[in-house]
Each structure stands twice: as structure tokens, then as C-alpha cells.
Amino acid sequence: MNYFLAKTDPDTYGIDDLVKEKITTWSGVRNPQAVNVLKSMKRGDTVLIYHSQGQSAIVGLASVVGSSRPDPKDSKSWLVDFKFIKKFKEPFITLADIKASKKFDNLALIKQGRLSTIELPAAFINWLKQKGLSL
């Protein structure tokens, strides 16, 4: 099982929307690097949902269900189905927390902040668990 991070603007689609829907098709990703990340997702992988646009925090968990596939409406995009697992209680792990740790300066979330989906290394997942995040 691999871990990924998927960024979303909570005003457009946030963790509360995923809570209501239970399963959603993640769409609208067009950046080639981010699309390649979506392509690599497999059933059972874990996805950390990250709110951007001011909150800048990991707010919940989802699981990849089904297979990733091309977007029939947009040849530059890709689709993956996510199933809601849990919403984290505050305090969330914020971008400021991650930056302050000085351990993940090479993480794409820091280096390439505009990417909407990234794969997460085991060291980052272990750090989150040490911070008390139940994954």
C-alpha cells in the first residue's frame, strides 16, 4: 500500500463533501506530473486529503477504490475513485507544521506547492504517526 496526498480547495470540494458522498471520483487534475501520480494509484492505497486556499492542512483520509482511468471528457486528465475513511479532529497537521519540522524540504508539497497530487514517502508517514495522526 502506498500513501498519497490530494489537494483540494475546500470551497470547491472539501472533506465535508467527501463525508456526505462517501465515494467520489477525483477529477479535474491536468498537470502532467499530478496526472502521473493519479495513474500510479492502486486499489487500497491511502490518500491524505489536504485543504489548500488558506487552511493549508491535512484534514482527512480516503482510500483508493476501483482502478484509475482516463477522463473521457478531457484527454489531459485522469480519474480515480476515493472512498471516505475519516475526517481528522483539530488540530490538523498544517503546512506550517511540516515546514517547521525542517525534515521534508524536498517533499513536493514544499518544493512544488502547486501540484495537486503527490506520492508521500514512508519517512513522512512515520513522522505524521509520531505527531499523533492516526493513519
N, C-alpha and C positions, 0 to 999 in steps of 0.2 A: 504494500500500500504506500502511495506517495501522498505528500501534502502540497497543497496549492493555496494561493491567495487570490481571491477575486474581488476587485474593487468596484464599488457602485456608488452613485450619488443617491443618498437616501431620499431626496426629494423626488427622484425619478423612480427608483425601485430600491427599497431598503429591506432590512432584516424583517421588519414587521409585515411587509408584503409577502415575504417567503413563509413566515409563520402562518399567515392566512391561507396561502395557496398550497402549502405542504410540498409540492413539487413544481418546479418552474424550468422552462427552457432558457438557458443563459444565451443571450443573443446580442447582436449589435457590436461585437468586437471586430475591428477591421485592421488594427495594427498587425503587420506580418509576424512580429515576434510574439505578440499576445495570442494570435491565432494558432501559431505552432504549439504554444503551451496548451491551448484548448484541445488541439489534436492529440496531444500526448496523454490526456486524462483518460483513465480507465474506470470501469465499474468498481466501486468500493473505495476509490481514492477519497481523501478528506479535503474539503475546501473550507478555508477560513474566509468568512465574509468580512470585508473591510469597507467601512463608510468613509468616503472622501468628502470633499467640499465642506471643510470646517471642522467636522468631528475628527477625522483622521485617526480612526481606531478600528481594531479588530472587534467585531460585535457579535459574531456567531459562527456556527458550524453548519456545514452541509456535507452531503455525501454525493458522489457521482453515481447516477443510476442510468442504465442504458449505455448506448455507445455514442461517442462523439461522431458528428456527421457534418457534411457541407450544408450551408444555408441555401435552400433552394431559391430564396428571394434575393440573395446577394452573394455573388461568386467570390468576393473578397472576405467573406465572413464564415464563421463556423458555429455550430450549435452543440451544446452539451446540456443534459438534464441534471439538475441539482435537486436533492431532497433535503428538506429542513431536518436538522438534528437538534440544535439548541441555540438559544439566544443567551449570551453571557450577561450576567448581572454586572452592574457597575462596581468597581471601576474596570473599564475596558483597558486593554493594552493599547496605548496610543503610539502614534508615530514619534512623538516626543520621547516616550519611554524607550523606544527602540534606538533612536539616535543617541540618547543619553548613555545607553549601555556601552557605546563605542565598540561593540563586538561585531556589528553587522554593517559596517560602512560599505562593503562590497555587495550587499543584498540589492537586488534590482529595485526593491521598494524605495531604497535610498538613492541609488545611482541613476535609476531610470524611472522616476516618480510618475511619469505619465502612462506607463504600462498598466493595463487593466487586469491582466492575469500573469502570475508568476509562479514558478515552482519554488518550494521552500526547502532549504537544506535541513538535514537532521539536527545540526547544531542549533538552528533557530527554534525548531520544535522543542528540543530539550530545554532551551532557555525559557520558552513560554511555560512549559510544565513546571520548571523551577520557580517561576513567577506566580504559580498557583492556578494557571489556566488549565482547566480540566478538558483534555482532548480525548 
